[in-house]
């Protein structure tokens, strides 16, 4: 009795999640830093000299790091879209092979 092959959801889903996280991660950090700065009424530029206080702690450096990660998006978005294209081609090939094996097992 032949066992029907299962579709490799994990082997395709995990790389997809990692690629999407890599692609939009810097943008999410930038938007989160901007939202925190906006909620606290602080200036967003990197070289802001005024402190951005939240419960007595200065968040100016953390917001500057979030802005820096936003600049990384100029590299991660094009790279991530290329990786997503490669992932799509691999997913189509894997799906076609799975369909052929499934048809052969039936």
N, C-alpha and C positions, 0 to 999 in steps of 0.2 A: 504494500500500500504506500503510495507516494504522498508525502506531506506537501500541502500547498504552501508556496513561499509567502512569507509575510512581507508587507511593504516596509521599507526601512525609514520609518518616520523619524526615529531618533538620530540616525546617521545623516539625515538631510536637515532635520530641524535644528540640531545643535549648532552646526556651522552657520546656518542662516541667522540664528539669534546672535551669535558672536559677531558676525559681519554687520548686522544692523546696529548692535551696541557700539562697535568700533566706529561706524559711520556717523551716527547721530550723538554719540556720547559728548564730544566737545561742545556741540551746539546746546545740548541740554544743560551742561555746566554753565555756559555763558548766560543762557536765559534764566537759570536759577540764581546766579550771582546778580544779574540785573533786577530780578524780582525782589531779592533781599535788599539790594541797595535802594530800590524804589520804595519798598515798604518802610524802610528806616529813614527815608528822606535824605539819602547821601548822594554825592556825585559819583558817577560811574567811571570816569577816566582812570587810567592806571596810575598816573602820577598825582592823584588827588592828595593834597597835604592835609585837608581837614579830616579829623578822625570820624569814623563811622561807628558810633557806640551802640551796643546792644547789651543791656543789663550790665553796664560798666566795662565791657570788653570791647576792644577796638577790632572791628572786622575788616578794616581797610586792606590789609594784606591778603586776606582770604578772597575778597572781591577782586583784587588785582590778579590773583592766580586764576580765578574763574574767567576773567577777561583774556588772560594768556591762553587758556585752554580753548577759548573761542577762536583765537587765531590759528590753532591747530586744525580747525575745520577746513581751512583752505587746502590742507593736504589729505585729511581723512575722508572728506566727501568724494572727491574724484577717485581716490583709491578704493573706497567702499563701493562705489557704483560699478567700478571695473570688477571687483570681487563678486558683486551680486550678479553681474552678467555671466561670469565664469560659473558661479553656483547654479544659475538657471540652466546653462548648457549641460552641466553634470546631472542636474535633477531630471532633465528630459531624457538623457541617455539611461540613467538608472531606472526611470519609470518604464521606458521601452523594454529594457532587459527584463524587468520584473513582469511585465505583461507577457512577454514571450515565454518565460519560465512558467508562469501561471497557466498559460494555454497548453504548454507541453505537459504539465503535471495533471491537467484535467482529463 
